[in-house]
Amino acid sequence: MKKADMFKIVQDLPFDTLQTVFQKSKEAVHILRPSELAKRFKDYDVKKNFQIWLSEDKREFRPNHLRVMIDLNLRVRNRSDLKKDLLLAFDHIFYGGDPEVELSTLATINYQHFLNDLTVIGFLAQLFVIEQEYCYHKESKFSPPTLFLQGWIRQFLDSPKEIDNLCMSVCNGQPPAAKYVKFENGKDKSFKKELKPLWYLE
């Protein structure tokens, strides 16, 4: 499902309805729009706010952005030869592509280390981008604001840094390294309109 189609599902989601948007074997991705928000989310628009849920067999929980980043880091450590393919696929998802299509070949490869099915990770990445695009209400140093997340996905796939150091940087709210975002960031003086795929690897 392309991002535009998923975005419409999110926008039309009724209150207090858990809707499955992707399922593969015993793993499934769901979305929910609660009619009441916790006090810490009092500044959020209840009509736009939605939650992302993941079920694994009998377990059901709310994953966060780190799940996508850690999963991809584990895969590329095992299969460094697939780094460019994974980067390109997740860039295509960021730009609006269908995770099932973009990951159709990569998802069939055997990886020794990962957290979830790769297509599930692709749909989570898509939903986290939609969540930031639809719900983010603060001033951002990035244009689009979703570039913050995509920059970190790129960095987790490409950076030689240890995974614990990368996770610490994300959890501390640090922005991704400039090399992964600067030419694509409309608020950066280095912004360029025409960019080649994987420009940040050059």
Secondary structure, DSSP 8 states (H G I E B T S, - for coil): --HHHHHHHHHH--BT-EEEEEEETTEEEEEEB-SS--GGGTTS-TTT--EEEEEETTEEE---HHHHHHHHHHHHHH-GGGHHHHHHHHHHHHTT--HHHHTTTGGGS--SS-SS-HHHHHHHHHHHHHHHHHH--S--SSSSTTHHHHHHHHHHHH--S-HHHHHHHHHTT----GGGTTTT-TTSTT--S---TTGGG-
